[in-house]
C-alpha cells in the first residue's frame, strides 16, 4: 500500500510531519532541547497509508 503521511509527536506536540509517496520511507527528526525538560517524555511516530490505515509506534524518553 502506498504511504501518505508520517508524523512525529513529543508529549502530544507535533515535532515534524511529512507527506509521503511510495511504499517505503526513512526519516529522521531532531528535537530541540528546549522541548525536553527533566523527566519522562512520550515520543510517538504515526504513519498513515493511502487507504487511511494508521500504524503508531511509541516510546518513552527519559531526561535527567
PyMOL Python script that loads the backbone (N, CA, C, O; Angstrom):
from pymol import cmd

cmd.read_pdbstr("""\
ATOM      1  N   UNK A   1       0.844  -1.179   0.000  1.00  0.00           N
ATOM      2  CA  UNK A   1       0.000   0.000   0.000  1.00  0.00           C
ATOM      3  C   UNK A   1       0.892   1.245   0.000  1.00  0.00           C
ATOM      4  O   UNK A   1       1.911   1.283   0.690  1.00  0.00           O
ATOM      5  N   UNK A   2       0.519   2.226  -0.748  1.00  0.00           N
ATOM      6  CA  UNK A   2       1.261   3.483  -0.843  1.00  0.00           C
ATOM      7  C   UNK A   2       1.122   4.280   0.446  1.00  0.00           C
ATOM      8  O   UNK A   2       0.023   4.385   0.991  1.00  0.00           O
ATOM      9  N   UNK A   3       2.210   4.835   0.934  1.00  0.00           N
ATOM     10  CA  UNK A   3       2.206   5.646   2.149  1.00  0.00           C
ATOM     11  C   UNK A   3       1.721   7.060   1.841  1.00  0.00           C
ATOM     12  O   UNK A   3       1.885   7.552   0.725  1.00  0.00           O
ATOM     13  N   UNK A   4       1.117   7.712   2.849  1.00  0.00           N
ATOM     14  CA  UNK A   4       0.560   9.047   2.634  1.00  0.00           C
ATOM     15  C   UNK A   4       1.154  10.099   3.576  1.00  0.00           C
ATOM     16  O   UNK A   4       1.482  11.199   3.134  1.00  0.00           O
ATOM     17  N   UNK A   5       1.296   9.779   4.864  1.00  0.00           N
ATOM     18  CA  UNK A   5       1.723  10.807   5.819  1.00  0.00           C
ATOM     19  C   UNK A   5       2.430  10.155   7.008  1.00  0.00           C
ATOM     20  O   UNK A   5       2.082   9.055   7.439  1.00  0.00           O
ATOM     21  N   UNK A   6       3.433  10.868   7.524  1.00  0.00           N
ATOM     22  CA  UNK A   6       4.153  10.450   8.720  1.00  0.00           C
ATOM     23  C   UNK A   6       4.227  11.640   9.664  1.00  0.00           C
ATOM     24  O   UNK A   6       4.547  12.752   9.246  1.00  0.00           O
ATOM     25  N   UNK A   7       3.930  11.404  10.928  1.00  0.00           N
ATOM     26  CA  UNK A   7       4.014  12.450  11.951  1.00  0.00           C
ATOM     27  C   UNK A   7       4.835  11.962  13.129  1.00  0.00           C
ATOM     28  O   UNK A   7       4.800  10.783  13.480  1.00  0.00           O
ATOM     29  N   UNK A   8       5.574  12.880  13.735  1.00  0.00           N
ATOM     30  CA  UNK A   8       6.300  12.605  14.974  1.00  0.00           C
ATOM     31  C   UNK A   8       5.816  13.619  15.999  1.00  0.00           C
ATOM     32  O   UNK A   8       5.833  14.825  15.750  1.00  0.00           O
ATOM     33  N   UNK A   9       5.386  13.121  17.150  1.00  0.00           N
ATOM     34  CA  UNK A   9       4.917  13.983  18.229  1.00  0.00           C
ATOM     35  C   UNK A   9       5.693  13.685  19.502  1.00  0.00           C
ATOM     36  O   UNK A   9       6.026  12.534  19.786  1.00  0.00           O
ATOM     37  N   UNK A  10       5.977  14.730  20.262  1.00  0.00           N
ATOM     38  CA  UNK A  10       6.623  14.598  21.566  1.00  0.00           C
ATOM     39  C   UNK A  10       5.659  15.181  22.580  1.00  0.00           C
ATOM     40  O   UNK A  10       5.326  16.365  22.531  1.00  0.00           O
ATOM     41  N   UNK A  11       5.215  14.339  23.498  1.00  0.00           N
ATOM     42  CA  UNK A  11       4.234  14.747  24.514  1.00  0.00           C
ATOM     43  C   UNK A  11       2.997  15.374  23.864  1.00  0.00           C
ATOM     44  O   UNK A  11       2.428  16.325  24.400  1.00  0.00           O
ATOM     45  N   UNK A  12       2.584  14.843  22.715  1.00  0.00           N
ATOM     46  CA  UNK A  12       1.398  15.323  22.017  1.00  0.00           C
ATOM     47  C   UNK A  12       1.637  16.526  21.121  1.00  0.00           C
ATOM     48  O   UNK A  12       0.748  16.923  20.367  1.00  0.00           O
ATOM     49  N   UNK A  13       2.807  17.103  21.192  1.00  0.00           N
ATOM     50  CA  UNK A  13       3.148  18.292  20.395  1.00  0.00           C
ATOM     51  C   UNK A  13       3.803  17.855  19.082  1.00  0.00           C
ATOM     52  O   UNK A  13       4.771  17.095  19.090  1.00  0.00           O
ATOM     53  N   UNK A  14       3.274  18.334  17.962  1.00  0.00           N
ATOM     54  CA  UNK A  14       3.795  17.955  16.653  1.00  0.00           C
ATOM     55  C   UNK A  14       5.220  18.469  16.488  1.00  0.00           C
ATOM     56  O   UNK A  14       5.472  19.673  16.542  1.00  0.00           O
ATOM     57  N   UNK A  15       6.155  17.529  16.284  1.00  0.00           N
ATOM     58  CA  UNK A  15       7.553  17.893  16.073  1.00  0.00           C
ATOM     59  C   UNK A  15       7.864  18.009  14.583  1.00  0.00           C
ATOM     60  O   UNK A  15       8.620  18.887  14.166  1.00  0.00           O
ATOM     61  N   UNK A  16       7.274  17.114  13.781  1.00  0.00           N
ATOM     62  CA  UNK A  16       7.531  17.116  12.345  1.00  0.00           C
ATOM     63  C   UNK A  16       6.490  16.262  11.650  1.00  0.00           C
ATOM     64  O   UNK A  16       6.011  15.281  12.219  1.00  0.00           O
ATOM     65  N   UNK A  17       6.132  16.626  10.421  1.00  0.00           N
ATOM     66  CA  UNK A  17       5.215  15.843   9.604  1.00  0.00           C
ATOM     67  C   UNK A  17       5.717  15.850   8.167  1.00  0.00           C
ATOM     68  O   UNK A  17       6.270  16.842   7.693  1.00  0.00           O
ATOM     69  N   UNK A  18       5.516  14.737   7.488  1.00  0.00           N
ATOM     70  CA  UNK A  18       5.919  14.612   6.097  1.00  0.00           C
ATOM     71  C   UNK A  18       4.769  14.050   5.274  1.00  0.00           C
ATOM     72  O   UNK A  18       4.030  13.187   5.747  1.00  0.00           O
ATOM     73  N   UNK A  19       4.616  14.532   4.054  1.00  0.00           N
ATOM     74  CA  UNK A  19       3.737  13.910   3.078  1.00  0.00           C
ATOM     75  C   UNK A  19       4.593  12.898   2.330  1.00  0.00           C
ATOM     76  O   UNK A  19       5.673  13.230   1.844  1.00  0.00           O
ATOM     77  N   UNK A  20       4.112  11.668   2.240  1.00  0.00           N
ATOM     78  CA  UNK A  20       4.898  10.586   1.663  1.00  0.00           C
ATOM     79  C   UNK A  20       4.288  10.087   0.362  1.00  0.00           C
ATOM     80  O   UNK A  20       3.112  10.318   0.081  1.00  0.00           O
ATOM     81  N   UNK A  21       5.097   9.407  -0.416  1.00  0.00           N
ATOM     82  CA  UNK A  21       4.623   8.685  -1.595  1.00  0.00           C
ATOM     83  C   UNK A  21       5.473   7.431  -1.719  1.00  0.00           C
ATOM     84  O   UNK A  21       6.585   7.388  -1.192  1.00  0.00           O
ATOM     85  N   UNK A  22       4.991   6.447  -2.380  1.00  0.00           N
ATOM     86  CA  UNK A  22       5.711   5.187  -2.486  1.00  0.00           C
ATOM     87  C   UNK A  22       5.364   4.262  -1.338  1.00  0.00           C
ATOM     88  O   UNK A  22       4.447   4.532  -0.562  1.00  0.00           O
ATOM     89  N   UNK A  23       6.106   3.165  -1.235  1.00  0.00           N
ATOM     90  CA  UNK A  23       5.802   2.149  -0.230  1.00  0.00           C
ATOM     91  C   UNK A  23       6.857   2.035   0.866  1.00  0.00           C
ATOM     92  O   UNK A  23       6.721   1.210   1.769  1.00  0.00           O
ATOM     93  N   UNK A  24       7.902   2.851   0.797  1.00  0.00           N
ATOM     94  CA  UNK A  24       8.974   2.797   1.780  1.00  0.00           C
ATOM     95  C   UNK A  24       9.451   4.214   2.068  1.00  0.00           C
ATOM     96  O   UNK A  24       9.600   5.023   1.153  1.00  0.00           O
ATOM     97  N   UNK A  25       9.691   4.511   3.342  1.00  0.00           N
ATOM     98  CA  UNK A  25      10.168   5.849   3.705  1.00  0.00           C
ATOM     99  C   UNK A  25      11.091   5.746   4.913  1.00  0.00           C
ATOM    100  O   UNK A  25      10.872   4.936   5.813  1.00  0.00           O
ATOM    101  N   UNK A  26      12.111   6.570   4.914  1.00  0.00           N
ATOM    102  CA  UNK A  26      13.005   6.686   6.063  1.00  0.00           C
ATOM    103  C   UNK A  26      13.149   8.169   6.377  1.00  0.00           C
ATOM    104  O   UNK A  26      13.464   8.967   5.495  1.00  0.00           O
ATOM    105  N   UNK A  27      12.920   8.533   7.620  1.00  0.00           N
ATOM    106  CA  UNK A  27      13.001   9.932   8.021  1.00  0.00           C
ATOM    107  C   UNK A  27      13.710  10.032   9.365  1.00  0.00           C
ATOM    108  O   UNK A  27      13.698   9.089  10.156  1.00  0.00           O
ATOM    109  N   UNK A  28      14.321  11.173   9.614  1.00  0.00           N
ATOM    110  CA  UNK A  28      14.991  11.479  10.878  1.00  0.00           C
ATOM    111  C   UNK A  28      14.432  12.800  11.376  1.00  0.00           C
ATOM    112  O   UNK A  28      14.026  13.657  10.591  1.00  0.00           O
ATOM    113  N   UNK A  29      14.419  12.949  12.684  1.00  0.00           N
ATOM    114  CA  UNK A  29      13.959  14.212  13.250  1.00  0.00           C
ATOM    115  C   UNK A  29      14.848  14.568  14.436  1.00  0.00           C
ATOM    116  O   UNK A  29      15.239  13.702  15.219  1.00  0.00           O
ATOM    117  N   UNK A  30      15.157  15.841  14.554  1.00  0.00           N
ATOM    118  CA  UNK A  30      15.914  16.355  15.688  1.00  0.00           C
ATOM    119  C   UNK A  30      14.957  17.167  16.550  1.00  0.00           C
ATOM    120  O   UNK A  30      14.191  17.984  16.040  1.00  0.00           O
ATOM    121  N   UNK A  31      15.007  16.938  17.849  1.00  0.00           N
ATOM    122  CA  UNK A  31      14.129  17.629  18.792  1.00  0.00           C
ATOM    123  C   UNK A  31      14.964  18.638  19.568  1.00  0.00           C
ATOM    124  O   UNK A  31      16.022  18.305  20.101  1.00  0.00           O
ATOM    125  N   UNK A  32      14.486  19.858  19.625  1.00  0.00           N
ATOM    126  CA  UNK A  32      15.180  20.910  20.359  1.00  0.00           C
ATOM    127  C   UNK A  32      15.227  20.571  21.843  1.00  0.00           C
ATOM    128  O   UNK A  32      14.252  20.076  22.409  1.00  0.00           O
ATOM    129  N   UNK A  33      16.349  20.838  22.454  1.00  0.00           N
ATOM    130  CA  UNK A  33      16.499  20.589  23.892  1.00  0.00           C
ATOM    131  C   UNK A  33      15.495  21.403  24.704  1.00  0.00           C
ATOM    132  O   UNK A  33      15.143  21.008  25.815  1.00  0.00           O
ATOM    133  N   UNK A  34      15.031  22.527  24.173  1.00  0.00           N
ATOM    134  CA  UNK A  34      14.046  23.338  24.901  1.00  0.00           C
ATOM    135  C   UNK A  34      12.715  22.606  25.068  1.00  0.00           C
ATOM    136  O   UNK A  34      11.917  22.972  25.932  1.00  0.00           O
ATOM    137  N   UNK A  35      12.464  21.582  24.257  1.00  0.00           N
ATOM    138  CA  UNK A  35      11.233  20.785  24.382  1.00  0.00           C
ATOM    139  C   UNK A  35      11.361  19.738  25.489  1.00  0.00           C
ATOM    140  O   UNK A  35      10.350  19.209  25.952  1.00  0.00           O
ATOM    141  N   UNK A  36      12.569  19.435  25.915  1.00  0.00           N
ATOM    142  CA  UNK A  36      12.804  18.277  26.775  1.00  0.00           C
ATOM    143  C   UNK A  36      13.264  18.674  28.165  1.00  0.00           C
ATOM    144  O   UNK A  36      14.461  18.691  28.451  1.00  0.00           O
ATOM    145  N   UNK A  37      12.341  18.984  28.999  1.00  0.00           N
ATOM    146  CA  UNK A  37      12.634  19.255  30.404  1.00  0.00           C
ATOM    147  C   UNK A  37      12.980  17.926  31.089  1.00  0.00           C
ATOM    148  O   UNK A  37      12.820  16.857  30.500  1.00  0.00           O
ATOM    149  N   UNK A  38      13.445  18.003  32.310  1.00  0.00           N
ATOM    150  CA  UNK A  38      13.723  16.780  33.071  1.00  0.00           C
ATOM    151  C   UNK A  38      12.451  15.953  33.195  1.00  0.00           C
ATOM    152  O   UNK A  38      11.350  16.487  33.331  1.00  0.00           O
ATOM    153  N   UNK A  39      12.630  14.637  33.145  1.00  0.00           N
ATOM    154  CA  UNK A  39      11.503  13.741  33.331  1.00  0.00           C
ATOM    155  C   UNK A  39      11.221  12.881  32.108  1.00  0.00           C
ATOM    156  O   UNK A  39      12.069  12.717  31.231  1.00  0.00           O
ATOM    157  N   UNK A  40      10.015  12.339  32.072  1.00  0.00           N
ATOM    158  CA  UNK A  40       9.618  11.381  31.044  1.00  0.00           C
ATOM    159  C   UNK A  40       8.864  12.082  29.917  1.00  0.00           C
ATOM    160  O   UNK A  40       8.024  12.947  30.165  1.00  0.00           O
ATOM    161  N   UNK A  41       9.173  11.699  28.676  1.00  0.00           N
ATOM    162  CA  UNK A  41       8.523  12.269  27.501  1.00  0.00           C
ATOM    163  C   UNK A  41       8.067  11.136  26.586  1.00  0.00           C
ATOM    164  O   UNK A  41       8.797  10.167  26.376  1.00  0.00           O
ATOM    165  N   UNK A  42       6.874  11.262  26.053  1.00  0.00           N
ATOM    166  CA  UNK A  42       6.330  10.265  25.135  1.00  0.00           C
ATOM    167  C   UNK A  42       6.614  10.701  23.699  1.00  0.00           C
ATOM    168  O   UNK A  42       6.183  11.772  23.272  1.00  0.00           O
ATOM    169  N   UNK A  43       7.342   9.863  22.958  1.00  0.00           N
ATOM    170  CA  UNK A  43       7.637  10.112  21.543  1.00  0.00           C
ATOM    171  C   UNK A  43       6.791   9.130  20.738  1.00  0.00           C
ATOM    172  O   UNK A  43       6.852   7.920  20.956  1.00  0.00           O
ATOM    173  N   UNK A  44       6.003   9.660  19.808  1.00  0.00           N
ATOM    174  CA  UNK A  44       5.072   8.824  19.045  1.00  0.00           C
ATOM    175  C   UNK A  44       5.235   9.086  17.544  1.00  0.00           C
ATOM    176  O   UNK A  44       5.134  10.227  17.092  1.00  0.00           O
ATOM    177  N   UNK A  45       5.487   8.019  16.780  1.00  0.00           N
ATOM    178  CA  UNK A  45       5.565   8.060  15.326  1.00  0.00           C
ATOM    179  C   UNK A  45       4.276   7.462  14.782  1.00  0.00           C
ATOM    180  O   UNK A  45       3.898   6.355  15.167  1.00  0.00           O
ATOM    181  N   UNK A  46       3.601   8.173  13.897  1.00  0.00           N
ATOM    182  CA  UNK A  46       2.356   7.676  13.309  1.00  0.00           C
ATOM    183  C   UNK A  46       2.445   7.777  11.797  1.00  0.00           C
ATOM    184  O   UNK A  46       2.733   8.842  11.251  1.00  0.00           O
ATOM    185  N   UNK A  47       2.196   6.657  11.125  1.00  0.00           N
ATOM    186  CA  UNK A  47       2.197   6.637   9.663  1.00  0.00           C
ATOM    187  C   UNK A  47       0.804   6.252   9.176  1.00  0.00           C
ATOM    188  O   UNK A  47       0.149   5.372   9.733  1.00  0.00           O
ATOM    189  N   UNK A  48       0.373   6.937   8.118  1.00  0.00           N
ATOM    190  CA  UNK A  48      -0.932   6.675   7.515  1.00  0.00           C
ATOM    191  C   UNK A  48      -0.698   6.303   6.049  1.00  0.00           C
ATOM    192  O   UNK A  48       0.111   6.929   5.364  1.00  0.00           O
ATOM    193  N   UNK A  49      -1.419   5.270   5.572  1.00  0.00           N
ATOM    194  CA  UNK A  49      -1.277   4.917   4.170  1.00  0.00           C
ATOM    195  C   UNK A  49      -2.402   5.547   3.352  1.00  0.00           C
ATOM    196  O   UNK A  49      -3.291   6.199   3.901  1.00  0.00           O
ATOM    197  N   UNK A  50      -2.355   5.349   2.054  1.00  0.00           N
ATOM    198  CA  UNK A  50      -3.314   5.988   1.145  1.00  0.00           C
ATOM    199  C   UNK A  50      -4.750   5.523   1.387  1.00  0.00           C
ATOM    200  O   UNK A  50      -5.695   6.232   1.040  1.00  0.00           O
ATOM    201  N   UNK A  51      -4.922   4.345   1.977  1.00  0.00           N
ATOM    202  CA  UNK A  51      -6.260   3.826   2.269  1.00  0.00           C
ATOM    203  C   UNK A  51      -6.791   4.329   3.611  1.00  0.00           C
ATOM    204  O   UNK A  51      -7.939   4.055   3.961  1.00  0.00           O
ATOM    205  N   UNK A  52      -5.968   5.063   4.366  1.00  0.00           N
ATOM    206  CA  UNK A  52      -6.397   5.590   5.655  1.00  0.00           C
ATOM    207  C   UNK A  52      -6.026   4.730   6.848  1.00  0.00           C
ATOM    208  O   UNK A  52      -6.360   5.075   7.981  1.00  0.00           O
ATOM    209  N   UNK A  53      -5.338   3.613   6.616  1.00  0.00           N
ATOM    210  CA  UNK A  53      -4.872   2.778   7.724  1.00  0.00           C
ATOM    211  C   UNK A  53      -3.767   3.503   8.476  1.00  0.00           C
ATOM    212  O   UNK A  53      -2.941   4.194   7.880  1.00  0.00           O
ATOM    213  N   UNK A  54      -3.765   3.333   9.797  1.00  0.00           N
ATOM    214  CA  UNK A  54      -2.811   4.042  10.655  1.00  0.00           C
ATOM    215  C   UNK A  54      -2.013   3.041  11.477  1.00  0.00           C
ATOM    216  O   UNK A  54      -2.563   2.069  11.996  1.00  0.00           O
ATOM    217  N   UNK A  55      -0.716   3.285  11.591  1.00  0.00           N
ATOM    218  CA  UNK A  55       0.152   2.478  12.445  1.00  0.00           C
ATOM    219  C   UNK A  55       0.957   3.420  13.315  1.00  0.00           C
ATOM    220  O   UNK A  55       1.549   4.375  12.813  1.00  0.00           O
ATOM    221  N   UNK A  56       0.987   3.163  14.622  1.00  0.00           N
ATOM    222  CA  UNK A  56       1.696   4.026  15.563  1.00  0.00           C
ATOM    223  C   UNK A  56       2.725   3.219  16.338  1.00  0.00           C
ATOM    224  O   UNK A  56       2.481   2.079  16.736  1.00  0.00           O
ATOM    225  N   UNK A  57       3.871   3.834  16.541  1.00  0.00           N
ATOM    226  CA  UNK A  57       4.909   3.267  17.383  1.00  0.00           C
ATOM    227  C   UNK A  57       5.295   4.352  18.385  1.00  0.00           C
ATOM    228  O   UNK A  57       5.466   5.514  18.015  1.00  0.00           O
ATOM    229  N   UNK A  58       5.431   3.972  19.647  1.00  0.00           N
ATOM    230  CA  UNK A  58       5.716   4.980  20.674  1.00  0.00           C
ATOM    231  C   UNK A  58       6.739   4.437  21.673  1.00  0.00           C
ATOM    232  O   UNK A  58       6.859   3.230  21.886  1.00  0.00           O
ATOM    233  N   UNK A  59       7.461   5.365  22.270  1.00  0.00           N
ATOM    234  CA  UNK A  59       8.395   5.000  23.336  1.00  0.00           C
ATOM    235  C   UNK A  59       8.546   6.191  24.277  1.00  0.00           C
ATOM    236  O   UNK A  59       8.251   7.332  23.920  1.00  0.00           O
ATOM    237  N   UNK A  60       9.011   5.897  25.479  1.00  0.00           N
ATOM    238  CA  UNK A  60       9.300   6.963  26.446  1.00  0.00           C
ATOM    239  C   UNK A  60      10.775   7.303  26.404  1.00  0.00           C
ATOM    240  O   UNK A  60      11.628   6.421  26.300  1.00  0.00           O
ATOM    241  N   UNK A  61      11.065   8.587  26.485  1.00  0.00           N
ATOM    242  CA  UNK A  61      12.418   9.105  26.542  1.00  0.00           C
ATOM    243  C   UNK A  61      12.565   9.772  27.898  1.00  0.00           C
ATOM    244  O   UNK A  61      11.746  10.614  28.266  1.00  0.00           O
ATOM    245  N   UNK A  62      13.592   9.408  28.643  1.00  0.00           N
ATOM    246  CA  UNK A  62      13.810   9.983  29.963  1.00  0.00           C
ATOM    247  C   UNK A  62      14.991  10.965  29.928  1.00  0.00           C
ATOM    248  O   UNK A  62      16.065  10.641  29.421  1.00  0.00           O
ATOM    249  N   UNK A  63      14.779  12.140  30.462  1.00  0.00           N
ATOM    250  CA  UNK A  63      15.814  13.167  30.503  1.00  0.00           C
ATOM    251  C   UNK A  63      16.183  13.400  31.965  1.00  0.00           C
ATOM    252  O   UNK A  63      15.308  13.616  32.804  1.00  0.00           O
ATOM    253  N   UNK A  64      17.455  13.355  32.262  1.00  0.00           N
ATOM    254  CA  UNK A  64      17.920  13.560  33.640  1.00  0.00           C
ATOM    255  C   UNK A  64      18.190  15.011  33.909  1.00  0.00           C
ATOM    256  O   UNK A  64      18.589  15.369  35.017  1.00  0.00           O
TER     257      UNK A  64
END
""", "prot")
cmd.dss("prot")
cmd.show_as("cartoon", "prot")
cmd.util.cbc("prot")
cmd.orient("prot")
